[in-house]
């Protein structure tokens, strides 16, 4: 019986079939209608939390899949994606009724649906990593599985209001961290922006409502402005004989939130966000794009540094477009995107716009190249030894924004934003990375930890006699390697070295860092070790020596542990007033069980967040906060005046720390030190220098920092300055 001869379908099903008819032949629609009837029968009597019949969910998911214009097996799999798990329909029956290909997609979706991407701390992060690894590898095997999964997640997010607050936040966080980046990397803009907006709505409801309200308040004025500007631009394009469609571009709340936050750091206002006012120009061909760009720039003055050519250098997600920002009428910034109709389709549908499932013989080499990064997932999972390493690699090397750089021969490589010449070397070949001694970017010598920009030409200088990489390359503070694959190759090299040497080297690195920070772990070694389950102390030292565990991460965890030791089980927490005399003694400090007393930070030891601290109740100046190992605390005779203190919230606060730098005396030493300090956004409030008489100088500097992590990072960078012999935090 033809689908046209059936009894009338519900309006919802009729809408679906009408949408499918726009791109599938009539003989392919019959089986889709059969799949709907089978799904409706299988889910009969089942209800959703929203109160709707369950069949409404697979139907809405399939409409989204049809919006991506996926093939018949994908539509069938979307309709049946829950029948195997929720209705106990065997996969063999699906294969018999609807074909092997659809059954395989349903099987893949069932497996993905059973993976808990969020787990509790007790279950361990490794479980989450294994599950995400499986999902990404399933995507590499058949990207349709994840395309359907994204549609499934989008409809679930649209109906998230029916769940409890805890589930709403968990699912929203999962969506923001995993599914929205997947949609971004696959280039599916229409799904990406809605996932982000919906997740943002549940994660930060007050901020979401604030932006939505502000947009709504100015909507009419913006729309009127855009209409006037678009009409004027159409006239200019017509005069230049360029056929084009000019429209306003949709504004998305989460992207505005991100830009508002970035602009806030630059002391710019909400109204200065460029793409609050935006136009999109669609033309027939690439030549028309550049011709339209010329008209735009001839009509309005372009803003310097606000032009991107993603046609000549497409994004890894296949996105192509020209972006420019100009000063429009009324001196208002106006963003303009220019692209062809084909480019627009790719921007909206991403990988789905090019990936056809009519048999492997019909897949073009161009289509395969467009999703080469998916194949790269399979390579990485063979190279990387653990699930966490694989997932870390995907998050940094696949999900992050890309820069495109060139080799001296003109080969184009895509790397994550922030990648360095050393990352470039390891992307070319492991041995080239190991033998790197320098780099030229655009013909000029450049530091190995400098960030590469779009269009840079990178030349690596190598040493044939070099025995291997430097351990400094694994330092988080020095930033030599930004890609996980590069760090992993360095770690693998060190794993091949002798274990005894790695243990000793790890111990030296940790002790040196603890000395520099005047940090004492002597009484807490077992508790620190407990933060790294399954490891002995020697194994932890070996991991530090290999580079698998960074010294900085050990110190961070240890500082958190020591702060927890300050909080007794049964004691009242009383917020302390603002410090009376000391800058830096932030309002987050809390004296525990001592009444409402003001706090000041002790000048003798200058504690900072991350330090274990104790409070001393003075007779007239409230509570003075000392480091726990300060000699004044250790030698205090009236022990009953010592109380527990907690740092509480320390956001945006600055705390003074005294640092001693020993170096060979030379011209420009203080200038170089102050440059490094300023680059870390740290204020140097006091400097004293002492010449030691042997060609060396000691610099005693008081720095206002955000806490122990920043001090650690700063000390590491100061030690790279020419002539610096030693740099350490000065203890009391």
N, C-alpha and C positions, 0 to 999 in steps of 0.2 A: 504494500500500500504506500503510495506516495505521501510525503509529508504534507502535501497540499490537500490530500483527501482525508486527513485525520479529523477527529472531532476538534472543534476550536480549542486552541491552547489558551492558557491564562495570558493576560496582557504582558506579564513579565517575561514569559517564555517567548511570546511573539516578538517582543523587543529584541531578545537575544538572537533569535533566528533571522530577524530582519537585518541585524548588524552583521551577522556571519555571511549573509548573502551578498554583501557588498564586496567581499574578496574571495569567497570560496564558491566553486561551481555547485549547482543544485544537487548533483548526485552525491556530494560529500556531506550534505546537510542532513540527509535521512538518518545516518547513524548518530549524529549529534542529538537529534530529537529522541531517538531510541534511548540514548544514554541518560537524558533528562528523565524519561519515564521510569527507567530502572532505578535511578538515584531517588526519585520521589517515592517509589514503592519501598525501597530499602530503608529510607529514613522515616517511613510512616509512623506517626505517633511520637516522634522525638521533637523536643522543643529546645530553643536556645534560651540563654539567660535573659535576653531581651523580651521574651514572651512570644517571639515569632516562630513559626514552624521551621524545623532545622533545614529543610530544603532551600530556604531563602538564602542561606549562607553559600553553598556551592553554586547556586544560580548567580548570585552577585559576583562571586569570584570569577566565574566563567565569562561574565560580561566584561570584566576587567581584562581577562585574557584575550577576549575578542577585540578589545580596544587596542591591544598590541598586535593584532592580526596574526596570531600564531595559528599553526596548522590544525587539522582535524584531530589527530591524536592528543594534542595539547588541550583542546576544548573538551574532549571526552574525559581526559584525566582530571581536569578541573572539576567537572561535574561529579566524578566518582572518587575524589581524593580522600574522602572520609569513610567510604563504605567498607573498605577492607578492615579498618581498625574499629570503627564504631558499630558496624552492622554484621561483622563476622562473615563477610563475603570473601571466599577464597580468591586469590589472584588468578588461579587457573580458570575460574568461571569468567572473570573479566576478560582474560585473553581469548577464551572461546567465543564470547559474545561480541567483543569490540576490537579484537586484534592484539597481537603480541606487543606492538609498539606502545599502545595506550596502557596496557597492563604493566609494562616496565616503568612507565612514568608514574603510575599509581603506586607501584612498589617503592620507587625512589621517594615519592612524597610521603608515604606512610613511614618510611624510615626516618626522614627528616623530622616529621611531626612528633616522633617518639623521643627525640633528643632533647633533654632539658638543657638549653643553652645557658641558663642561670642555675648555679648550684650554691648550696650553703658552704660556709667556710669549713665545716666539719667534713663535707664530702671532698673538698680539695679542688684547687684551681685546675689540676691536671685533667679532671673529668670534663670540665667546661672546654678545655683546650682540645681534648680528643674529639668532642662532639662537633666543635666548630671546624676542626680539621676534616671530619667526615663530610660535613656539609659542603665545604669548599671543594673537596675532591669530587663529590657528586656533581657539583656544578661544572668542574672541568671535564667530566665524562659526558654530560649532557646538560647544557645550559638551560634547556627548557624546564627542567625540574625546579631550578631556583627562580626562573621567571614566574612560574605558576605559584611558587611559595611566596614570592613578593606580593603577588595579587591577593593571596590568602591572608598574608599579614596585614595588608592595607585594609581589607574589609574588617578584619578583627579589630584593627585600631579605630575604625569608624564606629564600631559598636562597643568600644571599651567601657563606656559609661555604665554598662550593666554589671561590671565586676566590682569587687571590694577595692578600697583605696590602696591596700598593700599590693594587690595583683595589678592594679592600674600602673603603679610606679614601677614595679618589676618589669612588666611587659613593655612599658614605655622606654625604660632604660635599655632593655635588650634591643628594642627597635632602633634607638638612637645610636647604639654602639655597633650593631651588627648589620641590620637590614637596610637602614638608610645609606651607610657607606657602600653596601653591595649594590644598591640601586644606582648610586653615584658612579661607581666603577664600571657598571654595565651601561651607563649613559642614559638610563631611563628617567628623564627629568620629571615627567608627569607623575611618576610614583615617588621619586625621591623627595620632592618638595612637600608632598602631602604627608608622607611618613614623618618627616622632620617636624612639620607644623603640629601634627597630632601628638607626637611624642612630647614636644616642647609644652603643649597645652597641659599635659598631666604632670610633667616634671617640674615646671615653674609656672603654675597657674596665674599667680599675681602678675608676673612680668609679661606673660602672654596677653592677659587682659589689658594691661597698661598700653602695650604696643597696639593691640587691636583697636582700643578706644581712640588713641591718638591718630591712627590711620583713618578711622571712620570720621573723626571730627574734621579732617582736611580733605576727605575723599572728593567732595563736589568741586572744590577749588582746583585740586590736582587734575581731575578728569577734564574740567573746562580748559585748563592750561594745555594739557596734552592734545586735546582736540584742535585747539587753535594752532599749536606748533606743528602737528601732523598735517593740517590743511595747508599751511605755508610751505612745508617741505615737499608736499605732493606737487605744488605748483613749480617749485625749483627743479624737481626731478623731471616733470613733464617738459619743461623748457629745455632740459638737457637730453630729451628724447630717451629717457630711461624708464622702461616699464617696471613698476614696483608697487608693492602693497605696503602701506605704512600704517602701523597700529601701535597702540599703547601696550606696554608689557606688564604682566601681572606682578604684583609685589607679594612676597611671601614672608610671613611673620618671623620665622626662625632666622632666615638670612638677614633680615633687618636687625634682629636682636644681636647677631654676631657682629655686624658692622657697627651698630651703636656702641657695643662694648669696646670694639677696637678704636672707634672714634673718641670714646670717652677717655681712653688712655692718652690720646693725642690732643686732649682739651678742645675737641670739636663738638658741636651741638648735634642733636638728633636731626635737625632740618638740613644739615650739611651732607647727609648720606646721599651719595650721587644717584643711586638707582631707585630712590623714591620717585623720581621723575625719569621715565625711560621710554624709548621708542624702539620698535623693531621694524626693520626694512627687509622685505623678502623680494628677491629678484630671480631671473631665470637662470643665470649662469655666473661663473666666477668672475668673468670680466665685468659683469654688471655690478658685482660687489664692490670692486675697487673704483669703478666709475661713480657709484653712489657715495662712497667714502669721500671722493673728491668734492662732490656737491655739498655734502655735510660740512666739510672743513672750509669750503669756500663761503658757506652761509654763516657759520658760527666759529668763533675762535676755539681751537682744541686746547684742553688742559694738558700741560706737559706731564709726561710720565703716565698718562692714562690711556694709552693705546696698546692693544694686544692683537696680534695677527695669528689667530688659531686656524686660519685656512692654510697658510704656509707651514705652520707647525701645529698639527692637530693634537688635541689631548689624547691620552691613552684610551679614553672611553669612546674615541672616534668623533668627538665633538669638534665641529668646525664653525667658525664665525669670525667676523671682525668686531672688535669692541673698541669704542672710543667714547670719551667724555668731553663735552663741549660746554661753553658758556652760552646758554640759550637766552631767549628773550627775557628781559627783566633781570639779567645778570644771575640767572639761576642755573646751577649745574644740571646737565641733562645727559644721561647715558644713552648711547645709540648702539644697537646690535644690527649687523648687516650680514645676511646669509642667503643662500639659494633655498628654493623650496625643498630640494633633496636634503640639504644640510639641516633644515628645520625638522624634517621628519626623523632624521638620525638623532637630533638633539632631544626630541620628545620620546622616541622609542628606543634609542640606543642600539644595543646589540640585536634586539628583536627586529630592527629595521632591515638588517642585512642577512640574518642567519636563517636560511631556508632548510626545511626538512623534507625534501622531495627525494632523498636518496643521496648517498655520498658523492655520486658522480656529478650531481648538479651543484655541488658546493664549489664556488670559484676560489681561486688562489687569493683574490683580494679579500673575500669574506673570511678565509682562514687566517689571513694576516691580521685582520681587525681584532680577532680574539686570541692572538698569540699569547697574551699574558695568561689566559686560562691554561694553556698548555704548560706555561712556565710553572704553574702550581704543581704539576705532576713532577717536574724536575726537582723543584725545591723539596718536596716531601721525600724524595729519595735521598737527597743530600743531607737534610737536617735530621739529627738523631732523635729528637724528642718532639712531642706534640706541642709543648709550650713554645719551643723554638720556632716551629713551623708557623704557629698562629702569630707570634710576635713578628715574624718575617712578613706575613701577609698584611698585618695591620700597618706596618711601617713602609713596606716596599710596594704594596699593591693598592691599599686604600688611600694613602696620602696623595696629595696633589703632586703633579710631576713637573720637572724641568727637563728641557731637551737640550743636550749638549752634543758637540761634534768632536770626533777624533781628527787628527791632522790630515787623514785621508778623506774626510768628509762624511764618514759614517755617523748616523744620528743614533744616540742612545737616550732612553728616557730613564730618569732617576727621580727618587722622591725629592720634594722641595727641601732644601737645606743640605742636600748631599754635597760631599767634598771631593777634591781631586783624588783622595785615597779611595773613596767609594767607587769613583770612576775606574781606577786602576783594577780594583777587585772585580768589577763588572766585566772588564775586558778579559782578564785571566788571573787565576789565583797566584801563579808564580810572578806575574808582573806586580801584583799588590805586595807580595812578600819582599820584592827587590826594589821597591820604590824608595828613592832618596830625595826626590824633589818633583816639582811640577811647574809647568808654564801654562798660564791661562791667557789666551789672546796675545801670546808672544812675550808675556812678562812673568818673571818668577813670582810665584804665589805660595803662601803658606799651605801646608797640606790639610789644615783644618778650616780653611776658608770656604764659604758657601758658594756653590756654582749658580749661575743665572742662565736663563734661557738664551740660547745662541752662543754660549761660550765655546771656544775651541780649546780643548785640553790636551796638553802634551805631557806625558809622564817620563821622568828621568829615572833610570834604573841603574843599579849596581850589580854587576855579574858576580861580585865577590861577597855580597851581603848574605849573611847566614840565615836571616829570617826577620820577621816583623819586630817592632818594639812593643813592649808591654804598655807604654804610654798610650798606644793607639786604642786601648780598651778603656781608658779613663773616661768616665762620664763628663768630668769637669773640663777636659781638654777638647773634647768634641771632634776628634780626628775621623771617626766613623759614625755615620748617621744611619746606614742601612744595616739591618740585622744579618743579611747574607755576608756582608763584609766582616762584621764582628765575628760571625761564626767561623769564617775561614781562618781568622787570626787565632781564635780559641782552639781550633783543630790542630793548628801548628804547634801551639804550646802543649796540647795534650800528648803529643808525640815525644816531648822532652821527658827527662827522667823524673819520676814521681818525687824522689827525695829533694831534688832541687826545687820543684814546684812548691812543696810544703814549706821549705825554708824561705823561699822567696815570698810566699803568701804571708808567712808570719812577719817577715821584715816589713812588708807593705802595710800590714794592719798596725803593727807597733809604731811605725813611723807616723801614720796618720793620727793615731791616738796621742802620740807625743806632741804633734803639731797643734792639736786641738786642746791640749791639756785635759785629756779625757781619761778616766780611770775605770777599767772594766775588771780589775783584779778580783773583786768580790762577786762578780755576776757572770763569770765565764760560762757556767752550766746553764744559766737562764738564757744567755745569748745563743748558745748552741741549740736550745730547745726551739728557737725561732726558725731553725733550719732542720726540719724533721728528717730522721734517718741518717744523719751525718755525725761522724765523730769529729773531734776538734781537728785532727790531722787532715781528715777529708775536707773540712771546711777551709783549712789553710791551703790545701792543694787546689781546691776550686778557685780560691782567690788567685793563687799562682798561675793557674791555667787561664784565668780571665772569665770563667763561667759566673763567678760572683764578684761584684765590684766592692771595693773597700768602702766606697761611699754608702752603698746599700746596707752594709753591716753596721756602720756608724749610725745611720738613720734609724735602723731598727733598735739598736742598743739605746739610743737616746730616748726613744718612745718607751722602751722597757723601764728605764730608770725613772721616767716621770710617773709611771704607774705605781712605782714603789712608794711614792710620796703620799698616796691617797689611802688612809686607813679605812677599814670597812664601815665603822660606825662613827661618823664625825659629820657635823653640819658644815656645809659649804656656804660661806658668807661672802658675797661680792664685795670687793674692796674699792674704796673711792679712788679718784684719780690721784696720781702721784703729786706731792706738793712741791717738790723741788727738782726732780730729775727728769730731763727729757729722755724718752725711751722707756720709761717704766710704764708700759701701756696699761690701759684700763682693763685688759683681759686678766691680769693677775688676780688670784683669789687666795686669801688667807683662810685656812680651814679650821673652823671652830674658835676663831679669835675675836669675834665681834666685828663691827664695821670700822676697820682701821685703814688709814691711808698707807700706801706702799711707796718705797723708794728703792732703787737698785743700788747695791753696795758699790762704792768706788774702788774698794780694795781688790775685787775679783771680777767685776763687770760681767755678771751672768747674762746669758742670751737664751732664747727658746731652744730647747734641745738639751740644755744643761740640767743636771739634777740640782734642785735648789732647796734651801731651807730659809725660813723667816726668823728674824730676831726682833722681839717686841721691845722697842726702846721706851724710855720713860716719857718722851715728849714728842717724838717724830713718827709715831705709828710703827709700821713693820718695815725693817730693812731686809731686803732679799739678797742672800749670799749663795754662791755655789756651795754644794754640800761638802766639797773638799777644800774650801777656803780655810786658811789657817786660823782665822778669827772664829769660825764655827767649831773647828776641831779643838781649839784651846779654850772655848768658852766654859767658864766655871758654873754659871747659873743655867744649867741645862733646861730648867723648867721654862725659861724664856724663849726657847727655840720651838718653833711651830712648823707644821707642814704648810707648804705653799704650792699652788698649782698655777701653771702658766695660763690656763683657760684659752680664750681666743686671742690670737696674736696677729690677725690679719692686718696688713698695712702699717704695723708698728715697726719702729727702728730702735735697735738696742746697741749701745756702745760696746766695742770689744777692742782690746789693746793687742796689737800685733808687733812682733819684733822681727825685723828683716836684717840679716847679716849679708853683706855683699862687698865685692871689690869696689873701691872708690873710683868713680869715673864721672866725666861730664855727662849730664843728661839722665843720671840714674833716677833722681826724684821725679823728673818729667815722665819717664817710662812707667814708674810705679803708679803715679797719679792717673796716667792714661788707662792702665789696666783696671784700677779701682773705679774710675768713672764709667768704663765700659760695662761694669757689673752693676751699675746703678747704685753705687755705694757712696756715701758722703764721708770724706776724710775731714774730721773736725779738729785734729791736732797732730802735729808732726815734730819730733825732736830727733836730731842726728848727732851721733858721737863718733869722732874719728878715733880709731883704735891704735894708731901709730905704726901699724904694720901693712899699710896699704889697703886696709879694710875699713868699713864704716858700718855702724849699727843704727838702723832707723827704727824709732819707736813711734808707731802711728795709732791713733784712736779712730776707729771706723764705726760708722753707724750701719748695722746690718739687720737683716730680717731674722737671723738665727744661725744655728750651727751648720745647716746645709750650705748656706751662702758663704759662710766663713771658710768651710772646707774647699768649696769651689774656687774662692778667691785666692787662698793660699797656694793651691795647685797652679793657678795661672801666674801668680807673682813669681813662683820659682822658675818659670820658663823665661823670665827676663834675663838678658845677658848680664853676667857678673854676679847674680844672686846665688849665694852659697847655701843659705838656709832661711826658712821662713816659718814661724810658729806663733801660735797664740800665746801671749804671755800670761802665765798663771800667777796666782797671788803669792 
